């Protein structure tokens, strides 16, 4: 017996799919069940394409809130969010070693449940490291910026006045243009 609401939420997803198909004609071959067969990065959702009003094709995606969090932010962000809401990271519990890394333990457990752990780990690394770059200020402070950010973006991240008055920049001891894209570790 499963006492959590996840199984009820999953059942609701399939009920919703049934309701969609009862009201609109599905396009043959355009139904994907990523709930029963999740993608290696943890993505879970039901996809279907239907013939909607004016005979237009409409893609419908059905998922639980947890599934949506993973789809929008990646599996690692989902575990961090879940831990925070359970009183862990940034929550009300004391941040000792056991609670600070609970999300990581949950991630490791998820890897163990996967049929292809290597592919899952690669997907998590992609979620963690491909969406942003981590750079240092001259004083040694660490900043996270979206991948593709320039040194000018970094200047604004440090302080808006710095961004407005920035005329040049040094990255790793070398002068660069304000359009220079920063990389991890710069």
Secondary structure, DSSP 8 states (H G I E B T S, - for coil): ---STHHHHHHHHHHHHHHHHHHSEEEEEEEEETTTS--TT----EEEEEE-GGG-EEEEEE--HHHHHHHHH-HHHHHHHHHHHTT-TTSSS---HHHHTHHHHHHHHHHHH-SSHHHHHHHHHHHHHSSEEEEE-TTS-EEEEETT-BHHHHHHHH-HHHHHH---EEETTEEE-TT-B--TT-
